[in-house]
Amino acid sequence: MKIEIDKPLEVSHEEENKLAMHSLYNVTGVIITILEFLRGILEDKRCLEKSVSLCNSILYSFGDAERTLGTIKNMENYKNIIRDDVKEAIGDSPHVLQQKLIHELLGNLDNVFNVLDVRVREILARLTAHDSWFLFSIKDLKKNIRNVLAAIAKNSMGRYGIVYDAQQQGSNDYLVELCIESHDVETILMPAILQDCFRDIIANARKYTLPGGKIKASLIDDGSQIVIMVSDTGRGIPANEIANVVDYGRRGTNTLERETHGGGFGLTKAYYVCKQFKGRMWIDSDLGKGTTVTLCIPHAYTSS
């Protein structure tokens, strides 16, 4: 069932700031996941409390613009605190059976910290720019999406892979068809936050699709509008809930049993951005078959 989302979206100042920081919110959630894995391996739920508490404080700060800016400016220090806390928790002589898992998790943590650095730079660039429209290299956009998906796959600890060629897809692999094109061939002019939305919707598609499924993601600039379309072969959304999944904090009732560590408002953010830039949004979903999310942002419009 395909419907155009065209409803008032009411968000508080706190929620509005969290939407703007959604990419950092998600990355911080992944860090917490890694810390919880380490706790399990070390069989000590009390260890790493300093790091987990710090991450929760970071998440809390995203509800206020001033606190958020302070968090972003101190992010390098926060990373060092987490590194030191992890080093102390591991100690000098972990059990031999633990060493491989710990080494892999530490590698994942470094990868996530690298993603965090990129997100911080992106947000700082948005905060200091006079114009919310940026010129992006298509090559860089593709690389960015692939890097994010590689980090997601690595963090799965071997539970699934992500491939871009149908002939390479195994039973536990996601097949991703990624297309980014522009009438300018090499670059796309678009709202900077739209890159976040594209990543978020792709990540959502992966989250609610079983390994072995397929995700098609396109970002097209035809000179008159920016069109994002992401389709998956996942669980879909109940027909009577499609119009409301953009509400802040709302998820489909068929996904509530699935634990997530993200902000849980990726579609809210996408719709909020559409409204901000005078765009339109559609959701086409069949329960048990998959979902397609489409955003269209008119190229002529720039925010004041």
C-alpha positions as CSV (number, residue, x, y, z in Angstrom):
1,M,0.0,0.0,0.0
2,K,1.5,3.3,-1.1
3,I,0.6,6.6,0.5
4,E,1.9,10.1,0.5
5,I,2.8,11.3,4.0
6,D,1.1,14.7,4.4
7,K,0.3,15.3,8.0
8,P,1.3,17.9,10.6
9,L,4.5,16.9,12.4
10,E,4.7,18.3,15.9
11,V,8.1,18.0,17.6
12,S,9.4,19.8,20.7
13,H,12.7,21.8,20.7
14,E,14.3,18.8,22.4
15,E,13.1,16.4,19.8
16,E,14.0,18.8,17.0
17,N,17.6,18.9,18.3
18,K,17.7,15.1,18.6
19,L,16.6,14.8,15.0
20,A,19.5,17.1,13.9
21,M,21.9,14.9,15.9
22,H,20.3,11.6,14.8
23,S,23.5,10.3,13.1
24,L,25.6,10.9,16.3
25,Y,22.8,9.3,18.3
26,N,23.0,6.1,16.2
27,V,26.8,5.9,16.4
28,T,26.8,6.4,20.1
29,G,24.2,3.6,20.3
30,V,26.6,1.3,18.4
31,I,29.4,2.1,20.9
32,I,27.1,1.1,23.8
33,T,26.4,-2.2,21.9
34,I,30.1,-2.9,21.6
35,L,30.7,-2.1,25.3
36,E,27.9,-4.5,26.3
37,F,29.4,-7.2,24.1
38,L,32.7,-6.7,26.0
39,R,31.0,-6.9,29.3
40,G,29.5,-10.2,28.3
41,I,32.8,-11.6,27.2
42,L,34.5,-10.5,30.4
43,E,31.6,-11.8,32.4
44,D,31.5,-8.7,34.5
45,K,28.4,-6.5,34.2
46,R,30.0,-3.9,36.5
47,C,33.0,-3.2,34.3
48,L,33.0,-0.4,31.8
49,E,30.4,1.5,33.8
50,K,32.3,4.7,33.3
51,S,32.1,4.3,29.5
52,V,28.4,3.3,29.4
53,S,27.5,6.2,31.7
54,L,29.5,8.6,29.6
55,C,27.7,7.3,26.4
56,N,24.3,7.8,28.1
57,S,25.3,11.3,29.1
58,I,26.3,12.0,25.5
59,L,22.8,10.8,24.3
60,Y,21.1,13.0,26.9
61,S,23.1,16.0,25.7
62,F,21.5,15.8,22.3
63,G,18.2,17.1,23.7
64,D,19.7,20.6,24.0
65,A,21.6,22.6,21.4
66,E,24.1,24.2,23.8
67,R,24.9,20.9,25.5
68,T,25.2,19.2,22.1
69,L,27.8,21.7,21.0
70,G,29.8,21.1,24.2
71,T,29.6,17.3,23.6
72,I,30.8,17.6,20.0
73,K,33.8,19.8,21.0
74,N,34.8,17.3,23.7
75,M,34.3,14.2,21.6
76,E,38.0,13.4,21.2
77,N,38.4,13.5,25.0
78,Y,35.4,11.2,25.4
79,K,36.9,8.7,23.0
80,N,40.1,8.6,25.0
81,I,38.1,8.1,28.3
82,I,36.4,5.1,26.7
83,R,39.7,3.7,25.3
84,D,41.3,3.9,28.7
85,D,38.3,2.4,30.4
86,V,38.3,-0.5,28.0
87,K,42.0,-1.1,28.4
88,E,41.6,-1.2,32.2
89,A,38.7,-3.6,32.0
90,I,40.5,-6.0,29.7
91,G,43.6,-6.1,31.9
92,D,46.9,-7.8,30.9
93,S,45.9,-11.5,30.7
94,P,42.5,-12.2,29.2
95,H,41.6,-15.8,28.8
96,V,43.0,-17.3,25.6
97,L,39.5,-18.1,24.3
98,Q,38.5,-14.5,24.8
99,Q,41.4,-12.9,23.0
100,K,40.1,-13.3,19.4
101,L,36.7,-11.9,20.3
102,I,38.2,-9.0,22.3
103,H,40.6,-8.2,19.4
104,E,37.7,-8.2,17.0
105,L,35.5,-6.0,19.2
106,L,38.4,-3.5,19.7
107,G,38.8,-3.3,15.9
108,N,35.1,-2.6,15.6
109,L,35.3,0.1,18.2
110,D,38.1,1.8,16.3
111,N,36.0,1.6,13.1
112,V,33.0,3.1,14.9
113,F,35.3,5.9,16.3
114,N,36.3,6.7,12.7
115,V,32.7,6.9,11.7
116,L,32.1,9.1,14.7
117,D,34.9,11.5,13.6
118,V,33.3,11.8,10.1
119,R,29.8,12.5,11.6
120,V,31.3,15.2,13.9
121,R,33.0,16.9,11.0
122,E,29.7,16.8,9.0
123,I,27.7,18.3,11.8
124,L,30.2,21.0,12.5
125,A,30.2,21.9,8.8
126,R,26.4,22.2,8.8
127,L,26.5,24.3,12.0
128,T,29.0,26.8,10.6
129,A,27.7,27.0,7.0
130,H,25.6,30.0,5.9
131,D,23.8,27.9,3.3
132,S,22.3,24.5,4.1
133,W,22.9,23.3,0.5
134,F,26.3,21.6,-0.2
135,L,28.0,20.4,-3.3
136,F,28.9,16.7,-2.9
137,S,31.1,14.5,-5.0
138,I,29.2,11.5,-6.2
139,K,32.4,9.4,-5.7
140,D,32.6,10.5,-2.1
141,L,28.9,9.9,-1.4
142,K,29.2,6.3,-2.7
143,K,32.3,5.7,-0.7
144,N,30.6,7.1,2.4
145,I,27.6,4.8,2.1
146,R,29.9,1.8,1.5
147,N,32.0,2.6,4.5
148,V,28.9,2.8,6.7
149,L,27.6,-0.5,5.4
150,A,31.0,-2.1,5.9
151,A,31.1,-0.9,9.5
152,I,27.6,-2.3,10.1
153,A,28.6,-5.6,8.6
154,K,31.8,-5.8,10.7
155,N,29.9,-5.0,13.9
156,S,27.6,-8.0,13.2
157,M,30.5,-10.2,14.3
158,G,30.0,-12.5,11.3
159,R,26.3,-12.9,11.5
160,Y,25.8,-11.4,8.0
161,G,27.7,-9.8,5.2
162,I,26.9,-7.0,2.7
163,V,27.7,-7.4,-1.0
164,Y,27.0,-5.4,-4.1
165,D,27.0,-8.2,-6.7
166,A,24.2,-10.8,-6.9
167,Q,26.7,-13.5,-7.9
168,Q,28.6,-13.0,-4.6
169,Q,25.5,-13.1,-2.4
170,G,25.4,-15.9,0.1
171,S,22.5,-17.0,2.2
172,N,23.5,-14.7,5.1
173,D,24.4,-11.7,2.9
174,Y,22.4,-8.6,2.1
175,L,22.5,-7.6,-1.6
176,V,22.7,-3.8,-1.9
177,E,22.1,-2.1,-5.3
178,L,23.4,1.4,-4.9
179,C,22.8,4.1,-7.5
180,I,23.9,7.8,-7.1
181,E,23.6,9.9,-10.2
182,S,23.4,13.6,-11.2
183,H,22.7,15.7,-14.3
184,D,26.1,17.2,-13.4
185,V,27.7,13.7,-13.7
186,E,30.2,14.1,-10.9
187,T,28.5,16.2,-8.3
188,I,25.2,16.7,-6.5
189,L,24.0,19.9,-4.9
190,M,21.6,19.1,-2.1
191,P,20.8,19.9,1.6
192,A,23.7,18.6,3.7
193,I,21.4,16.8,6.1
194,L,19.9,14.8,3.2
195,Q,23.0,12.7,3.2
196,D,22.1,11.7,6.8
197,C,18.6,10.8,5.7
198,F,19.9,8.6,2.9
199,R,22.2,6.7,5.3
200,D,19.4,6.4,7.9
201,I,16.8,5.0,5.5
202,I,19.3,2.4,4.1
203,A,20.3,1.4,7.7
204,N,16.6,1.0,8.6
205,A,16.1,-1.1,5.5
206,R,18.9,-3.4,6.6
207,K,17.7,-3.5,10.2
208,Y,14.2,-4.7,9.3
209,T,15.2,-7.1,6.5
210,L,16.5,-10.6,7.2
211,P,20.0,-11.6,5.9
212,G,19.7,-12.9,2.4
213,G,17.4,-10.0,1.5
214,K,17.8,-7.2,-1.0
215,I,18.1,-3.4,-0.6
216,K,17.9,-1.0,-3.6
217,A,19.0,2.6,-2.8
218,S,19.1,5.5,-5.2
219,L,19.9,9.2,-4.9
220,I,19.2,11.0,-8.1
221,D,19.6,14.7,-9.0
222,D,17.8,15.4,-12.3
223,G,18.4,19.1,-12.1
224,S,15.0,20.0,-10.9
225,Q,14.7,17.8,-7.8
226,I,16.6,15.4,-5.6
227,V,14.9,12.0,-5.4
228,I,15.8,9.4,-2.8
229,M,14.3,6.0,-3.1
230,V,15.1,3.0,-0.8
231,S,13.4,-0.4,-1.2
232,D,13.9,-3.5,0.8
233,T,12.5,-7.0,1.0
234,G,11.9,-6.8,4.7
235,R,9.0,-7.3,7.1
236,G,7.0,-4.3,5.9
237,I,4.6,-2.0,7.9
238,P,1.0,-2.8,8.8
239,A,-1.2,-0.9,6.3
240,N,-3.1,1.0,9.1
241,E,0.2,2.2,10.6
242,I,2.0,3.5,7.5
243,A,0.9,7.1,7.9
244,N,1.9,7.3,11.5
245,V,5.4,5.7,11.4
246,V,6.8,9.2,10.9
247,D,5.6,10.3,14.3
248,Y,8.4,10.9,16.8
249,G,9.4,7.6,18.5
250,R,6.8,5.6,16.6
251,R,7.7,2.2,15.2
252,G,5.6,-0.4,13.5
253,T,3.9,-2.8,16.0
254,N,5.5,-5.7,14.1
255,T,9.0,-4.5,15.0
256,L,8.5,-3.7,18.7
257,E,10.1,-7.0,19.8
258,R,13.3,-6.2,18.0
259,E,15.8,-4.5,20.3
260,T,17.5,-1.5,18.7
261,H,20.2,0.9,20.0
262,G,19.5,3.8,17.6
263,G,17.4,6.8,18.1
264,G,14.3,5.1,16.6
265,F,13.3,8.2,14.7
266,G,15.0,7.9,11.2
267,L,11.7,8.2,9.3
268,T,10.7,11.1,11.5
269,K,13.9,12.9,10.6
270,A,13.3,12.1,6.9
271,Y,9.8,13.6,7.0
272,Y,11.0,16.6,9.0
273,V,13.7,17.3,6.4
274,C,11.1,17.0,3.6
275,K,8.8,19.5,5.3
276,Q,11.8,21.8,6.0
277,F,12.8,21.9,2.3
278,K,9.3,21.9,0.8
279,G,9.5,18.3,-0.4
280,R,7.2,15.3,-0.5
281,M,7.5,11.8,1.0
282,W,5.8,8.5,0.1
283,I,5.9,5.1,1.9
284,D,4.9,2.0,-0.1
285,S,4.8,-1.1,2.1
286,D,3.4,-4.6,2.0
287,L,3.4,-6.6,5.2
288,G,5.9,-9.5,4.9
289,K,7.1,-8.3,1.5
290,G,9.0,-5.1,2.0
291,T,8.9,-1.3,2.0
292,T,9.9,1.5,-0.3
293,V,10.5,5.0,1.1
294,T,10.7,7.9,-1.4
295,L,11.7,11.5,-0.8
296,C,11.6,14.3,-3.4
297,I,13.2,17.7,-2.6
298,P,12.7,20.5,-5.2
299,H,16.1,21.7,-6.4
300,A,15.0,25.4,-6.7
301,Y,14.2,25.6,-3.0
302,T,16.7,26.7,-0.4
303,S,16.0,27.2,3.3
304,S,16.2,30.7,4.7
